[in-house]
C-alpha cells in the first residue's frame, strides 16, 4: 500500500479519492477548516489519526479506521460509506454514522446524538455508546457486549439482535420489527410500544408501562422490576420469573408470573381475553363479551 504518515491536513478534500493507502499518525485539523478530507476513498487504512474537521469520511468503500480519535468538531463523520471496520476508536461528533452499509465496530467509545440512522448490516461488540437517538430506521443490526445510554433508541429498526448488553434508555424499540434481545438489562420507560416480533430472552426489564400495543411479543424467562401497567393491548406470550407490579388489559395470549401486584381490568377499547397465570392459577382477563 501507499503510505501517508505523520502529516497535518486542513484543506477541503485534502486526500480526496486516494486508493490503496495507509494513512498513519496524521492530524486532520487547522485554520483552513476544510471539509470532506477523505471523501470517495477506496481500500484505505486510517491508523492512529486525529480528526477535528467536518464530514471527513464520506462515500468511502472498504476502509479501516482504528486507534484514532474524532472529536466534537468532527460533525457527521461517516456517511454513505460501505464495508468498514472501526476499532479502538473514540468518536464524539454528532450524527456519526448514517446510511452506511456493513460496518463492524469493535472496542470503541462513541458519544454521538443521532447515531446510526438508516444504516444496514452494522455489527457492534465490546463498545460503549451514548446517543439520544440511535439507529433510527436501520436494518440488520447485531450487537454484543454494549454499554448503552440514550433516550429514543432503535425506533423503526427492522432486524436486530442484542446479547449480553446493558441498555439504559427511554422509549426503546418503538415501532420496531423482528428484534431479539438475550441476557441483557433494559432500563427505561414505555419500552417497545407498537413493536412487532419482539423477543426478550433471560432479560431484566426495569421501568414503567412497558410493552404496550405490541404484536407477536414473547418474553422467555425474564424478570420485571418496577413494571406497572404492563402489556396494555398487546398480543403476548410471557414467562416471568418473580413479580410484576401490575398488568393492564393485555389483548391476547398468556402471561405467567410468580406474583402480580394488580391485574387491572379497565374499560378497554378493544376485546381483551388474555390469560394471566399466577403460581399456576389461571385468570381470564375477559373484559368484553
Secondary structure, DSSP 8 states (H G I E B T S, - for coil): -EEEES-EE-STTTTTT-EEEEEES-EE-STT--S-TTTT-EEEEEES-EE-STT-EES-EEEEEES-EE-TT-TT-EES-EEEEEES-EE-SSS-EES-EEEEEES-EEE-TTBTBT-BS-EEEEEEEEESSBSTT-EEEEEEEEEEEESS-STT-EEEEEES-EEE-SSTTTT-EEEEEES-EEE-SSTTTT-EEEEEES-EEESSS-S-S-BSEEEEEEEEES--SBTTT-EEEEEESSEEEEEE---EEEEEESEEEEEE----SS----EEEETTEEEE-----
